[in-house]
Amino acid sequence: MKQTTQLGNSTLTVNRMGLGCMGMSEFYGSFNETESIETLHKAIDLGVNFFDTADMYGSGANEKLIGKALKDKWDEVVLATKFAVMRGPNGEWLGLNGQPEYIKKACDQSLSNLGIEAIDLYYMHRKAPDVEIEVIVGAMADLVKQGKVKYIGLSEVDAATIRRAHKIHPITALQSEYSLWSREPEQELFDVCKELGITFVSYSPLGRGFLTGAFKSRADFEAGDFRLNNPRFTDEAFKENIKFVEGIDRLAKDKGVTNAQIALAWILSQNDEITAIPGTRKIHRLEENLGAFDVDFTEADFALIRESMPSQTIGNRY
């Protein structure tokens, strides 16, 4: 299986298995800075060079953590961060902002948090409903002209929005949730990405950990874990969605690999350009995830996946 790809409409080459860093600062229970930094360094040692953060993760704390960990390693990595989701000083949610002046300030703050002069890939995290995409991408394009951003990306938008954006400035990557229980991007996003030369980046490729089989009930989550408020993790949803895990379990046992490796290998097998950014704080999980490159599927395996996966997921993504 091909392990690297060139990000769309760019000169950046990345490992197709990146590292999502959100959980190192918020959302998934307790975290440890020392452990996270060790994991980031180990990732580079193992050939991972695509790291994903956002200004809203930990209200800037995640970018600062990445900046600290990668201070002397920027020439070895491709760093992606995002703007648009506003947080208050105590972490409160303040909505979406796509105004050009805000985008400029957000970029400057991210550069400061990270301790760098230019962001490799700058995403619009979510589209603010009150600002046209042409205005938002125009402001992002200005950042490219100023040398503060090298390439731009979008997250969680539809095909029509991607086309409109791409007319203003070339889009390098589209990031959307995609996994064995979140397959909506197959309906039209894959086609528009292929047509426009945009790399599709899969976030939450392990279904926020659910598809690994590590969580059997709500009792397995720490207090404060955001999944406890997620519609897919209610008691009722758990009982139905566990059928996804059972299907993965069967194939994983047949192949002598883990559920995570099956779920990730399935994503990477969709085409040679798609990348995945599973998040983890732990080195052994990082190593396990990279083992997905060694998993080969037969047509019978794909048929088994199709037959064993439920036709729909219970609960909305958010």
Secondary structure as the mmCIF struct_conf table of DSSP 4:
data_model
#
loop_
_struct_conf.conf_type_id
_struct_conf.id
_struct_conf.beg_label_comp_id
_struct_conf.beg_label_asym_id
_struct_conf.beg_label_seq_id
_struct_conf.end_label_comp_id
_struct_conf.end_label_asym_id
_struct_conf.end_label_seq_id
STRN STRN1 THR A 4 GLN A 6
HELX_LH_PP_P HELX_LH_PP_P1 LEU A 7 LEU A 7
TURN_TY1_P TURN_TY1_P1 GLY A 8 ASN A 9
BEND BEND1 SER A 10 THR A 11
STRN STRN2 THR A 13 ASN A 15
BEND BEND2 ARG A 16 ARG A 16
STRN STRN3 MET A 17 MET A 17
STRN STRN4 LEU A 19 GLY A 20
HELX_RH_3T_P HELX_RH_3T_P1 MET A 22 MET A 24
TURN_TY1_P TURN_TY1_P2 SER A 25 SER A 25
BEND BEND3 GLU A 26 GLY A 29
HELX_RH_AL_P HELX_RH_AL_P1 GLU A 33 ASP A 45
TURN_TY1_P TURN_TY1_P3 LEU A 46 GLY A 47
STRN STRN5 PHE A 50 ASP A 52
TURN_TY1_P TURN_TY1_P4 ASP A 55 MET A 56
HELX_RH_3T_P HELX_RH_3T_P2 TYR A 57 GLY A 60
HELX_RH_AL_P HELX_RH_AL_P2 ALA A 61 ALA A 69
TURN_TY1_P TURN_TY1_P5 LEU A 70 ASP A 72
HELX_RH_3T_P HELX_RH_3T_P3 TRP A 74 GLU A 76
STRN STRN6 VAL A 78 PHE A 83
STRN STRN7 VAL A 85 ARG A 87
TURN_TY1_P TURN_TY1_P6 PRO A 89 ASN A 90
BEND BEND4 GLY A 91 GLY A 91
STRN STRN8 TRP A 93 LEU A 96
HELX_RH_AL_P HELX_RH_AL_P3 PRO A 100 LEU A 114
TURN_TY1_P TURN_TY1_P7 GLY A 115 GLY A 115
BEND BEND5 GLU A 117 GLU A 117
STRN STRN9 ILE A 119 MET A 124
BEND BEND6 ARG A 126 ARG A 126
TURN_TY1_P TURN_TY1_P8 PRO A 129 ASP A 130
BEND BEND7 VAL A 131 VAL A 131
HELX_RH_AL_P HELX_RH_AL_P4 ILE A 133 LYS A 145
TURN_TY1_P TURN_TY1_P9 GLN A 146 GLY A 147
BEND BEND8 LYS A 148 LYS A 148
STRN STRN10 VAL A 149 SER A 155
BEND BEND9 GLU A 156 GLU A 156
HELX_RH_AL_P HELX_RH_AL_P5 ALA A 159 ILE A 168
BEND BEND10 HIS A 169 HIS A 169
STRN STRN11 ILE A 171 GLU A 177
STRN STRN12 SER A 179 SER A 179
TURN_TY1_P TURN_TY1_P10 LEU A 180 TRP A 181
STRN STRN13 SER A 182 SER A 182
HELX_RH_3T_P HELX_RH_3T_P4 GLU A 184 GLN A 187
TURN_TY1_P TURN_TY1_P11 GLU A 188 GLU A 188
HELX_RH_AL_P HELX_RH_AL_P6 LEU A 189 LEU A 196
TURN_TY1_P TURN_TY1_P12 GLY A 197 GLY A 197
HELX_LH_PP_P HELX_LH_PP_P2 ILE A 198 ILE A 198
STRN STRN14 THR A 199 TYR A 203
BEND BEND11 SER A 204 SER A 204
TURN_TY1_P TURN_TY1_P13 PRO A 205 GLY A 209
HELX_RH_3T_P HELX_RH_3T_P5 PHE A 210 THR A 212
TURN_TY1_P TURN_TY1_P14 GLY A 213 GLY A 213
BEND BEND12 LYS A 216 SER A 217
HELX_RH_3T_P HELX_RH_3T_P6 ARG A 218 ASP A 220
BEND BEND13 PHE A 221 PHE A 221
HELX_LH_PP_P HELX_LH_PP_P3 GLU A 222 GLU A 222
TURN_TY1_P TURN_TY1_P15 ALA A 223 GLY A 224
HELX_RH_3T_P HELX_RH_3T_P7 PHE A 226 ASN A 229
BEND BEND14 ASN A 230 ASN A 230
HELX_RH_3T_P HELX_RH_3T_P8 PRO A 231 PHE A 233
BEND BEND15 THR A 234 THR A 234
HELX_RH_AL_P HELX_RH_AL_P7 ASP A 235 LYS A 255
TURN_TY1_P TURN_TY1_P16 GLY A 256 GLY A 256
HELX_RH_AL_P HELX_RH_AL_P8 ASN A 259 LEU A 268
TURN_TY1_P TURN_TY1_P17 SER A 269 GLN A 270
BEND BEND16 ASP A 272 GLU A 273
STRN STRN15 THR A 275 ALA A 276
STRN STRN16 GLY A 279 GLY A 279
BEND BEND17 ARG A 281 ARG A 281
HELX_RH_AL_P HELX_RH_AL_P9 ILE A 283 LEU A 290
HELX_RH_3T_P HELX_RH_3T_P9 GLY A 291 ASP A 294
HELX_RH_AL_P HELX_RH_AL_P10 GLU A 299 SER A 308
BEND BEND18 MET A 309 MET A 309
BEND BEND19 SER A 311 GLN A 312
BEND BEND20 ILE A 314 GLY A 315
#
